[in-house]
Amino acid sequence: MVKKSNSLSDLGGLVYSTDLGRIKPQPTEEAAPAGDGIARVRRESKGRGGKTVTTISGVPLAGEELKTLASALKKRCGTGGALKDGVIEIQGEHVELLIGELQARGFKAKKSGG
């Protein structure tokens, strides 16, 4: 039989803390990803219910610059997309178009996978 505690001191001291509640952490400045500086463009459909997306990884940008580039590339392709963990995802198959666009913007880009 377990003895039920009736006082706060029996609970080990800390009962309630606001130390890490719902306070959002302050945004920190993201560094550009360490890599070889080559943007790799590939077509993927695995794990997406058969839908094809074009992913771009290894772009040597961070933060707002990467968001701006993703937005410009989505507009260039005329489709939607997302930016997840430093990887730009563009809906549809646009590998050749995106390689040309990235090279026109001064990035080293190459086709990756298949």
Secondary structure as UniProt FT lines:
FT   HELIX           8..11
FT   TURN            19..20
FT   STRAND          38..44
FT   TURN            46..50
FT   STRAND          53..57
FT   HELIX           64..77
FT   STRAND          81..84
FT   TURN            85..86
FT   STRAND          87..91
FT   HELIX           95..104
FT   TURN            105..106
FT   STRAND          108..111
//
